[in-house]
Amino acid sequence: MLGDDLLALLGDALPRERVGQALADDYIPQVASGRVMDLGCGAGDSVEQFRNVNAAVDWVGVDIERSPEVSSRRRTDAPFFVFDGVRLPFDDASFDAVYCKQVLEHVRDPGPLIAEVARVLRPGGVFCGSTSQLEPFHSYSTWNYTPYGLKLLLEVAGLTLDDVRPGIDSLALIVNRGLGMRSFTRRWWAHESPLNRAVGAFGRARRLDPVQVNAIRLLFCGQFAFSAHA
């Protein structure tokens, strides 16, 4: 069956139950405690999402010195740090979680950076977020990942992939880019995108197990969400 190869490689990291179209934001309620880093924080807007879950969370934003997203930052209500894109300016085992939303596809050399994430995480700490798989070039993007490829990078760094979920489908991202990223296509992030709906209908018609539907959606997703632990 379509998706069996990916299912075999991802194992228990692929949810067995029916899951909705995922966003990195979905992990925030699980990690909004202790000291949390937003790696590639850009404008820093996730601080509000974390504080809405837990006002006491110790949120820290980290990004390179210059990027379109950093240039748009106006916030002064949280700590922001600059790094060189590889070496994180923090002590070993100093964070409970690292959150990284749609950043890894912009990183020139992801292996060393993920190793740095592992270094600054406390034992049992969580690395979560989302990244691109089949997404058109955008904002100096350098890589697209497969879920299995990211799993291998995490393992090299000493991290274990716990959860991987399909996000918006690749066709929706292609149409979004082709139309000049119009506002009406943004609804596909908040609601099930067209190809994801089609795969869901296919799964119901064939009476597939939810995990099989999740695997097929991962095959064709433009972005996917992930969570791993140290």
ABEGO torsion letter per residue (X at the ends): XBGAAAAAAAEAABBABBBBBBBAAAAAAAABBEBBBBBGAEAGAAAAAAAAABAABBBBBBBBABBAAAAABABAABBBBBBAGABBBBBBGABABBBBBGAAAABABAAAAAAAAAAABBBGBBBBEBBBABBBBBGGBABBBBAAAAAAAAAAAGBBBABBBBBBBAAAAAAAAAAGGBAAAAAAAABBBAAAAAAAAAAAAAGBBAAAAAAAAAAABABBBBBBBX
